[in-house]
Amino acid sequence: MTAPNVYDPGTQVRIIDTIVDGLGAPFDPDEVIYHYTDNQGNDTTEAYNDSDVVSRLNVGIYQLLINVPYTNDSVGEWTYDRVAKDGDGVELHTTDGRFVVKRLATLE
């Protein structure tokens, strides 16, 4: 398994991924939904066209911005997933990942 990216508290984490069709070509689904869970177990769901933290960068390329609070309470592992759906609500493509927020001595 690949080691997760590591960030400082107070960082804006950018999650960028590409949605592709069966032939590997980027495409725009009808719905793009991100879900992330912070180190405390708090769940957040954000959807494209319904959130200012999810944006379309290009055909099939979407970005989620997660603002990590500047506090050692945010230290630990965070997880996320993204689901793309067609007009009938059928899941076409999913992805998931994780990142770690490290402790800062300046916040002790």
C-alpha positions in Angstrom: 0.0 0.0 0.0 1.2 3.5 -0.8 2.1 5.7 2.1 -0.4 8.5 2.6 0.4 12.2 2.0 1.2 14.1 5.2 0.0 17.6 5.9 0.3 20.3 8.6 -2.8 21.5 10.5 -4.2 24.6 8.8 -3.5 23.3 5.3 -6.0 23.2 2.5 -5.8 19.6 1.1 -6.5 19.2 -2.6 -7.9 15.9 -3.8 -7.9 15.7 -7.6 -9.0 12.7 -9.6 -10.0 11.8 -13.1 -13.1 9.9 -14.0 -12.7 7.8 -17.1 -15.0 5.6 -19.2 -14.5 2.0 -20.1 -12.0 3.0 -22.8 -10.0 5.1 -20.4 -11.2 8.5 -21.8 -12.1 11.2 -19.3 -15.8 12.0 -19.1 -18.3 13.9 -17.0 -20.8 11.8 -15.1 -24.2 13.2 -14.1 -23.3 13.3 -10.4 -20.0 13.5 -8.5 -20.1 13.1 -4.7 -17.2 13.2 -2.2 -17.4 11.9 1.3 -14.6 12.5 3.8 -14.1 11.6 7.5 -11.8 13.5 9.7 -9.6 12.0 12.4 -12.4 12.5 15.0 -14.9 10.4 13.0 -16.9 13.4 11.7 -18.3 12.7 8.3 -18.8 15.3 5.6 -20.4 14.9 2.1 -19.9 17.4 -0.7 -21.4 17.2 -4.2 -20.4 18.9 -7.5 -22.9 21.7 -8.3 -24.0 21.7 -4.7 -20.8 22.8 -2.9 -18.1 25.5 -3.2 -15.4 23.0 -2.3 -16.0 20.6 -5.2 -15.1 21.9 -8.7 -14.7 20.6 -12.2 -11.2 21.4 -13.5 -11.6 19.9 -17.0 -13.5 17.1 -18.7 -13.6 14.3 -16.1 -11.3 16.0 -13.7 -12.7 17.0 -10.3 -11.2 18.6 -7.2 -12.3 18.5 -3.6 -10.8 21.0 -1.2 -10.6 20.1 2.5 -9.7 22.8 5.0 -7.9 21.2 7.9 -8.3 23.2 11.1 -5.1 24.8 12.6 -5.2 22.8 15.8 -3.6 19.6 17.1 -7.2 18.2 17.4 -7.0 17.6 13.6 -3.9 15.4 14.0 -4.3 11.8 12.7 -5.6 9.9 9.7 -8.4 11.3 7.5 -10.1 9.3 4.8 -12.1 10.1 1.7 -14.0 8.6 -1.2 -15.5 9.8 -4.4 -18.5 8.3 -6.3 -19.5 9.2 -9.9 -23.1 8.3 -10.9 -25.1 8.3 -14.1 -28.5 9.9 -14.5 -30.2 6.8 -13.1 -28.0 6.9 -9.9 -25.9 3.9 -11.0 -22.4 4.1 -9.7 -20.0 4.3 -12.6 -16.6 5.0 -10.9 -15.4 5.2 -7.4 -12.1 6.1 -5.7 -10.8 6.4 -2.2 -7.8 7.4 -0.3 -6.4 8.8 3.0 -4.0 11.4 4.3 -2.4 12.1 7.6 -2.3 15.4 9.5 0.9 15.6 11.6 1.3 17.2 15.1 3.0 20.6 15.3 5.1 21.4 18.3 4.0 25.1 17.9 0.5 24.1 18.7 1.4 22.3 22.0 
